[in-house]
């Protein structure tokens, strides 16, 4: 039982003893800085069942705690808030328990615990990954790591959108204008080469539209009748019919893209346990539509199309099968979800990392799966996130105005290098060490800037603002970690201390209190699917450490006992920063 649970039980006992009344719950909050105390009991909610003066109620509870709870060393009541002071020995005991625990706050999955599958990335194979994909990948990867740390087995997956008209557009443009060029012959990453042809298709398409309009067609007619679009549509039909030449071209160009993606994922520091491909899943789900028709989950219209009526659930009617018998995206997503549970029987829930423009789609998807009778449907979650904007405005893939993920990662490292050189912090580094450090700082800045924001919020991403060695940024936290490593290199890490001889400085106690919150923060971040809670907790921890560092001498302590304790406290803070940043996919440098 943790301290808050213990205090809660004794507060209830106090109220029972003094007022013969049962309290259902006790509300706690952190003690405000201007008052003495470590944790505060809010008395006001008790007035619903306890009649009396809040000040007197607080005094009675405080005295009861002083008499019965050894960890309580004092209290004061301010306007209905009972501020409780906790003994140094409690914090020292807690520290002794966690200082040697390498994964403090991380929970090992229980045997037979249901796993969670987290889907993220899920790109189209007609273009490289861009800034929007970066937010998706960083969120999905981090949420997977946080859920894993909270005590669940996790599978990371993606579904690659490798079929459809958009893929055929790149294929046709390469066939028409590529002259047989390849990633090897051009020196381009495969995804970039294919993306260039997607842009080329759009330019040719617009040119043909203008030509047709000049000949008297309306814009709508010209868009529909442009020869290059009609040819792309024919190519899609050939692919679906298994035309040998078309399928061979499709396989070749997709392999180029997959190779490019893998390089980007490696540079970004994300990974996957399994992959699904739309070319293999687009026919899934039809059997469940047939099953749902029998059960009355779906109904058929006169034209033969199949629908799900969700009007009683506050939604609308949703098509799941066209009149010609072909599947829609919803059908495919139903089938893919069910297939995943067949492939991984221990999966009991899924997290879909997809932008907020798909909110309605997932609302419908989860409801249909529930109506089909799958009990794991209650554990489906849409990790909905806002778009990423740049100071220059919105990005458009077809027009080639996106911020390429690889380019951005490189730009972040370059900017980190420029700033580091200006600050003159890299004396004694070799050129290779500098480049590696720039990459670590730049990528850390990018990841932290994106992950510190609540996923639901839209982001305006400013690369230069993100690489700042002051404030709520990745480099500031990385620099604090490196500062602690510098202290530890000068210290005797084997020196021991006697806990009973340590009298905690206020700054030491505040730092210990912050450390002890980490397990709860992991659990809350996991249940809320929010890396922002981990990011901002780490920033608060670093602020607390820097305040301790500025007010309390570590290596120059008055005695060896205090010095040994402060060194071990600093080391524990560094380990926690490293572990917390690991959940965000961010590395920490030993020197900066």
N, C-alpha and C positions, 0 to 999 in steps of 0.2 A: 504493500500500500504506500503510495507517495504521500508527501507531506500535506498536500491540499486535501487528499481524501481523508487523512487522519484528522486534520483540523475540522473538516466538514462534519465528521462523526461526533467530535467533541463539542462543536457549536450546537448541534442538535441535542446532545445530552444536556448542555448548559441551559438551553431554552426549556427543555422538558423539566429539569430540576427546579428552575426559577419560576416558570410560568405554567407548568403542567400542560404544555402545548406541543404538538408534534409538528416539526418543520419538514416539508417534503424535500427542499433543496436549499443550498446555501450559495449565495452569489459572492464570488471573489473578483478582485482586480489588483493590478500592481499598485503599490503605494506611491502616491505622488511625491516627486522629488523634494518638495518643500517640507514634508512631514517625516518624522522618524518612523521607521518600520520597513518591513520587507514584503508583506502581503496584507491586503486589506479586505475585511469582511464588510459587505454593504448591508447595513441594518434596515434600510427603508423597505425593501420587499417583505421583510418579516412582519411589518405592521398590519398586513392583511389578516394575520392569525394571532399576532401577539399585541395585546393592547398595552400601551404605555409610552413613555418618553423615549425617543431613540437614543438619547445620550445615556440614560439610565440602563436601557437594554444593552447597549454596547459595553458599558462599564461592567455589568453583571457577567456577560459572556467573557470579556477579557480576563476578569479575575478567575473565572472557572478554568480558563485555558492555562493561566499562570500556575494554578494549583495542581493541574492534572496532566499537562503536556510538557515533558522535559525539554522539548526543543524551543518552547516559548520563553523568552527571557524578559519581555516587557511589552507594554501596549499603551496606546493613547486613543482617545475617541475625539473625533472632530466632526461635529454636525452630522451625526448618524453614520460616520465611517469609522470602523474599528481597525486601527492600524496596528499590526502585530509585528513585534521584533523577534527575529529568529536567532538562536544562539550560534556563535562561531563554530562550535563543535559539530553542529548539524552540517554546516557547509563543508567543514574539513572532512567529515566522514564521507560525505557524497563525493568529494574530490578524490579521496583515496580509492573510492570504488571505480571511478571513471578514468583516472589518469593513465592507467596501463591498458585500458580497453581500446584497441586499435579502431574498432568500428562502433564506438559509442553512439547509441541512438538507432543503429541499424538492427532490424529484427530478422532472424532466420525463419524462412517459411516452415510452417508446421507440415508434418506428413499428411497427405491426402487433402491439403488445402487446394481449393480450386484456383486455377491459373487465370491470368488476365492477358488478353491479346491486345496489343496497342498497334494500331495502323497509322502510319504517317508517310510522308513524301508523296507516293502515288502519282508520279509525273506522267505526262504524255511523251511518247517517243518521237516527237517531231521538233523538239527544241531543247536547248540546255536548261539546266535549273537556274532560276533567277532569285531575286531578293525575297519574293513571296514564298518560294519553296524553302528558303533559308529559315524563315520564321516557323514554317510548318515542321521542318526537320528538327529544329532545335527544341520546339515545344514537345513533339512526339517522343523524341529520344529522352529528354529530361523527365517527362511524366513517367515514362517506362522505368527509368532508373529510380525515381522517387517511390513509385508503387512497389518496386522490388525491395527497396530499403525498408518499406513499411511492413514487409513480411509476407509478400506474395510472390509466387512464381510468375514470370512475365515472358511472353513471346513478342518480339518486335517483328512487324510484318509490313508489307506494302502491296498494293495492287497496281501493276504497271499498265497504263492505258495504251496498249500497243496495237490497237485496231481502230478502224473508223475512217471517216472522210478526211480528217485532219492529217492522219498518217499518209494517206494516199496523195495528198497535196504535195508533201515533201518528196515522195517517191516519184511522182510525175514530173516535178520540176527538175529533179536530178536526172531523170531519164531524158528529158528534153534538152537540158542545158549543161549537164555535168561533164560531158566528154570523158566519162569513165574515171573521173578523179576520185581519190580515196583519202582517208585520214593519213595514210602513209605517204602518198604522193604530194599532199598539200602541207603536211606537218600540223594539221589542225586536229584537235580532239574530235572524236566522232560525233558527239552530240552537237558540237558547234557547227560542223560541216553540214549536218542534216538540218539544223536550225536555219542556216543561211538559205537553204533551198525552200524552206517554209516561207521565209520573207520574200524570196524570189517569186514564188507562186503568187503571193498577194500582189506584188507589183504588176505582174503580167495580167492577173485577173482584173485589176483596176484599169489597166490599159485597154483590155478587150471590152470592158463595160463602157468606157468612154467612146470607143470606136462604134459600138452598137448604138449608143445614144445619138451619136453624130449621124447615124443612118436612119434615125426616126423612132427607135424603140424607147419606151419609158425606162426610167432607172430600174424599176422593179422587174421589167421584162429583161433588160440587159443583164442584171445580176443573175437571173435564172437561166438565160440562154448563152452565157459566155462559154465559148468552146472549151476552154481549159478546165472549167468547172464540170462540164458535161463529161469530159474525158476522165477526170478524177472520179466521178460517180461510177463510170463504167469500170474503172480499175477496182473500185471497192466491190462491185458485183463479181468481177473475175476472182478477186481474193476469196470472197465468200464461197465461190464455186470451186475453189481449190486449183485454179489455173497455175500450172507448174512454174511458168516464167514469172508471174506476178508474185507468187509465194516466195520464190527464190530471191527476188529483189527485196521483198519485205523482210525476209530473214537477214539478209546481208546488211541492210541499213539499220535494222534494229540492233544487231550485234555491235555496230559502230557506236550507237547511242548508249547501250548498256555499259560498254567499256568506258565511255566518257563519264557516265553517271558514277561508276565505281570510283573513279579518280576524285571526283568532287566529294563524294561521301567520305572518302579517306581523308581528304584535306579538311573537311568540316568536322571530322571526328565522330561520325554517327555510323551505326551498323544495323543489320537486320538478321533475324534468325530464319526467316522463311519468306518466299516471294510468291505472289499470285499474279497471273497475267490475264488481262481481259480477253485475249484471244482464246484462252482456255475456259474462261468462266462465263462468257456472254450467253451461252446456251443453258447455264444452270438456272434453276428456279422454276422452269416450266412445269416440271413434275409436281412441284408444290402448289402451283396454280391449279393444276388438275385436282390435287388432293383438297385444296381449299374450296373448289367448286362443289365437291361432294359434301363437305362439311357446312356449306352455306356461308363461308367467310367471304367468298367472291360471288359475283353474279355476271351473267352474260347478257349483253345488249343484242338488239336485233341484227346488227351488222356482224355479230360474231366476236366482237371485242369483249375482253373480260375486265371487270372493274371491282374495286373494293369500296363499299359505301361507308365512309367515316363521318357522316354528318351528325350522327348521334354523339360522336366524340368531339364535336366542335370543329371538325375539319371538313373536307369536301370529298367528292368521289375521285378515286385515283385509278387510272388505267394500269393494268399489270400485264396485259397481252393485247397486241393490236389485232384488228379484224383479219389480217392475213396470217395470224399465228406467230408473228415474230415478237421477241421479248423487248421490253423497254429497260432503261437503267434500273428501275425499281425491282423488276423481276430478277435481274442479274444480281443486285445487291442482296436480295432475299436468299437466293441460291448460294452466293458466296459465303454469307454468314453461316448458313447451315453446313456448308461443306467444310468450313474451318473447324467447326466443333466435331465433325466426323474425323477430320485429319488429326485433331488434337483433343481427344476425349476429356482431358483434364481442364479444358477451358470452360470457365463459368461466367465469363463476362468479356466485353470488348470495349475498347476506347477508339473512336474514330476521330483523328485529327484532321479536320476539314474546315475551311473558311466559313464565316457566318452567313454567306449568301446561300449556303445549303441547309440552313436551320430547319426549314419546312420539310425538306426531303427526308432528313433523319427522324423528325417527329413522326412522319408517316411510316417510314421503314420500321422503326421500333414497335409501333402500334400494330402493324400487320403481322410481324413476327410473333408478337404476343398473342394475337388472335388465332394464329396457326397452332398455338398450344405449346410453344417452347418456353420452358420455365426460366431459362437463362436470359430471356428477353428483358427481364426486370433489371439486369445488370449490364445493359447496353448504355453507352454514354457518348454523346457527341461533344468532343473537345472543340468547341466553336471559338474561332479567333478572328480578330479584326485584321483588316488589310494593313500593309506597310507602305507608307508614302515616303517620297523623298522631297527635299525642298524644291526640286525642279518639277514635281507633279507626278501624275499617274503614269504607270507603265503599260505598254501595249506590245504583246509578243509578235503579232503579225507584221507590225510596222518596224520591228527591230529596235524598239526604244526601251527594252527592259534593261534592268541592271543585272548583268550576268553574275552568277554566284561565284565562279572562279575569279573573275575580274575584281569583284568586291573583296574577296578574301586576300588577294594580292595587294589591293589598294590599302587595306587595313594594316597589313604588315609594313608597307612602305611608309604610311603615315606614322605608325608607331616608331619606326626607325628615325624619321625626321625629328619627332618630338624628343625621343631619347637622346639623340645627338645634341640637340639644343640644350637639354638639361645637363649634359656632360656626366652621365652616370655610368659610363661603360669603359672606364679605364681598365686596361689589362685583359680585355676580351679579344679573342681571335675573331677574324671576320666571319667564320662559320658559326661561332658561338653567338655573335651579334645577330646574324640572320635568323637563327633558331629562336632567339629571344624575341626578336621583332614579330615573328610569326605567332609566338605564344601570347604576347601582349595584344597584338592586333586582333587575333581570333577571340581572345578573352574579352576584349572590349566590345566586339560585335555581339557575342553571345550574351554577355551580361546586360547590355543595353536593351536587347530584345526581350530577354527573359525576366528582367526586373519589373516589367509592365504586366499588369493583369491581362491574361490571354484575350479577354473579351474586348479590350480597348484597342482602338486603331492606333498605329504608331507612326510618328513622323521621325524617320531615321536620319540622323545627321552624323556621318562617319567621324568628323573631326571632334564633335562634342563628346562622342563616346570614348575617345582616347584622351582622357584627362586624368592626370595623376592626383587630382583632388576631387572630393565629392563622391556621390553615389555612382561610382564607375568600377568596371572590372580592373583596370590598371591600379586604381587606388587600393583595392583589396589585395591584388597580387603584390603590390609594393609592401604592404604591411606584412604579408607572409614572408617576403624576402628579408624584411627588417628583422623579424623574429629569428629567421635562420642565421642571420649575421650575429645576433646575440648568442644563440646556442653554440655557434662555432667557437666563441670565446669562453664558454662556460664549461664547468665540469658536470657532465650529464649524469654521472654516477653518484654524485653527492646526494645524501639523504637528509631528511629533516624529521624533527619530532613534532607531530601535529599539535600536541597539547601545549607546546611552547610558542605556537604561532598565534599572535593577536592580529586579527584581520584588519587591514586598512579599509576604509569605506570603498576605495576604488577596487580593491581585491574582491571584496564581497560582491560588488555590483557585477564584476566580471564573472565570478562564479555563478551568480544567479542567471546571467545570460547564457553561460555554458549549459546549465542544467535544463534550459528550455528546449534544447535541440531535439530530443526524442519526440516531444509533443508537436513541434513544428513539422517534423517529417510526417507524422500521422495526419496532421491537418492538411498539409500540402498534398498528400496522397488522396485524401477524401475529397478535396476541392479541385484536384487536377491542376494545381497552380504552382509552377516553379517560382513565380514571383515571391511567394512566401519564403522559400529557401533563400532566394537572392537577397531580399531585404533583411531577413534575419542575419545573414552573414555580414551585411553592411553594418547593422547595429552592433554585432559582436566586435567587428573591427574598430568601430568608433569607441566602444567601451575599452578595448585593449589600448588604443592610442591615448585615451584619457588616463588609464592606469600607467602607461609608459611615461607620460609627461609629469605625473604627480608622484610616482613611487620609483625609487632607484632599484634596478634589478641587480646588476652586477656590483653596484656600490652599496648594497644593503648594509645596515649597521652590524649584522652578525651573520655567521655562516648558515644558521638555521633558516633565517628569513630568505637569504640568498638562494639556498637550495629549493625552498618552496616556490619562490618567484620564477626561478628558471623552469621548474616543472610545470608551473601554471602557464607560462609562456609557451612551452612545448605542446601542452595539451590544446591551447588555443590554436596553434599552428596546425596541429593534426586535424582539428575540427574544421578549420577554414579549408584545408585540402579536401576533406571528405565532402563538405557541403558543396564546394565548387565542382567536385567530381560528379555530384548529382546533376549539375548544370552542364556537364561536359566540358568544363573549363580546367585547363592545366595551371599549375602555380610554379613559377620559377624559383630556384634556390637562391639566385642572386639577381639583383636588378640595379 
